[in-house]
């Protein structure tokens, strides 16, 4: 899912020897897992900002 505004920042590099570049992000990744102990049967395992264009 993308948003109209910035959702956070991420640091990345294609080579571990290089200094990471930092950029703003416009998307969010959410990992939802089954959880029978919850009323609706699911819970959020993790969520973080990301870019879907790269």
C-alpha positions as CSV (number, residue, x, y, z in Angstrom):
1,X,0.0,0.0,0.0
2,X,1.3,3.5,-0.8
3,X,0.4,6.7,0.9
4,X,0.3,10.3,-0.3
5,X,2.8,11.3,2.4
6,X,6.0,10.1,3.9
7,X,5.7,7.0,6.1
8,X,9.3,6.9,7.4
9,X,12.9,6.6,6.4
10,X,15.0,3.6,5.3
11,X,18.8,3.1,5.0
12,X,20.0,0.7,2.3
13,X,23.1,-0.3,0.4
14,X,23.9,-2.7,-2.5
15,X,27.3,-3.3,-1.1
16,X,28.1,-3.8,2.6
17,X,31.4,-2.0,2.2
18,X,29.6,1.2,1.1
19,X,28.0,3.7,3.3
20,X,24.2,3.3,3.4
21,X,22.0,5.9,1.7
22,X,19.0,7.2,3.6
23,X,15.8,8.0,1.8
24,X,12.1,8.7,2.7
25,X,9.5,6.0,2.2
26,X,5.9,6.1,1.0
27,X,4.8,2.6,1.8
28,X,4.4,0.2,4.8
29,X,4.9,-3.5,5.0
30,X,2.7,-5.3,7.6
31,X,3.1,-9.0,8.5
32,X,-0.1,-10.4,9.9
33,X,-0.1,-13.9,11.5
34,X,-2.9,-16.2,12.7
35,X,-3.5,-16.0,16.5
36,X,-6.4,-18.1,17.9
37,X,-6.0,-16.3,21.2
38,X,-7.2,-12.9,19.7
39,X,-10.8,-12.0,19.2
40,X,-10.5,-11.7,15.4
41,X,-7.9,-14.5,15.1
42,X,-4.9,-12.5,13.8
43,X,-2.2,-10.2,15.1
44,X,0.4,-7.9,13.6
45,X,3.8,-9.6,13.9
46,X,5.8,-6.6,12.5
47,X,5.2,-3.4,10.5
48,X,7.8,-1.1,9.0
49,X,8.2,1.7,6.4
50,X,9.5,0.7,2.9
51,X,9.6,1.7,-0.7
52,X,7.8,-0.5,-3.2
53,X,9.4,1.2,-6.2
54,X,12.9,-0.2,-5.4
